[in-house]
Amino acid sequence: MKLLFSPASPYSAKVRMAAHHLGIALEEIKVDTNANPAELLDNNPLGKIPTLVTDDGKAIYDSRAIMQYLDQLSGGKLYPKKDEKRADALVLEALCDGICDSLLLIVYEKRFRPPEFQYQPWMDRQWEKAVRGLAHLEANMPKLGKKLHGGHFAMAGMMGYLMLRFAGQWENGHVELTAWPSRFAEKFEAYPLLRSQA
């Protein structure tokens, strides 16, 4: 299978970590979404990453759909079997992906708009969402039990993106969160290699 991805993408990092954890081999192909490469657009009309292309040519996107597909391929090893614990993992994944959504909007506003056209109140609004999400995680730190699940990988991708793009802007007051990546790396040794990176 092929994974069209970007090294800086937290959603790509989540999928790459999950596949590695499950022992599912992926041919990883770096793409520049701004260049609208044919291989990406032919498989995902939205032109977004990550996009998974199965061995029979079927395209699967977005990251949460890919995670569910990986769970199916693994025989249900990526998410808890019990309904309540599975729901907790899915909500954690949604929260971490949502934080990343807000962070990416800030990055895109600064990257693609000239300074005189950047709308600070809108960026502040996105930052408020991210900060609320981080505060919720700090107060409700998910347990790293015997088995890692999709929510953990989403959180790892989010933390990698925070460290990559927002270093020095979020750590204050987040003692548990700042310690989490090291604790996660003890459970998943490949984390430093697969997290969001420039």
C-alpha positions, 0 to 999 in steps of 0.5 A, a space after each residue: 500500500 502507498 501512503 501519500 503524506 507530508 512529514 510535517 503533517 500531524 495527521 500523517 504522523 498519526 497514520 504512520 505511527 499506527 501502521 508501524 505499531 500494527 506491523 502494516 507495511 506502507 510505501 511512504 511517498 512525500 507529496 507537496 500539496 501546494 504543487 497539486 501532484 497528479 498522484 495525489 489529485 488522481 486519488 483524492 479530489 480534495 488534494 489533501 494528505 494523508 491519502 492511503 492507496 490500497 494494493 488494489 488501487 482504492 483510495 482512502 482518506 482522511 486520516 480518521 478513515 485511514 485509521 479505521 481501515 488500519 484497524 480493520 486490516 489488523 483485526 481490531 488491534 488499533 482501538 479497544 474492543 469494549 464500547 466505552 473504552 473505544 468511544 473514549 479513544 475515538 473522542 481523544 482522537 477527535 479532540 487531538 485532531 481538532 486541536 491540530 485543525 486550529 493550529 494549522 489554520 494559524 500556520 496557514 494564515 501566517 504562511 499564505 497571507 501577507 502580514 497586512 492581511 492577516 486577521 489577528 482576532 481570527 488567529 486568536 480565536 483558533 489559538 483559544 480553541 487549541 488552548 482549551 483543548 490542551 487544558 482539557 488534556 492536562 486536566 484529563 490526561 489519558 492513560 498509557 496502559 498496556 495497549 496503545 490505541 488510535 487516540 494515543 497516536 493522534 495525541 502523539 501527532 498533535 504533540 509533535 506538531 506543537 513541538 515543531 511549530 509552536 515551541 515555547 508558546 504552549 508549555 507554561 502550565 502544562 506539566 503533564 502534557 510536556 512530560 507526555 511525549 517522553 512517557 509515550 516514547 517509552 511505550 513506542 520507541 519509533 516516536 522520535 522518528 515518525 512524529 511531525 517533522 519539518 
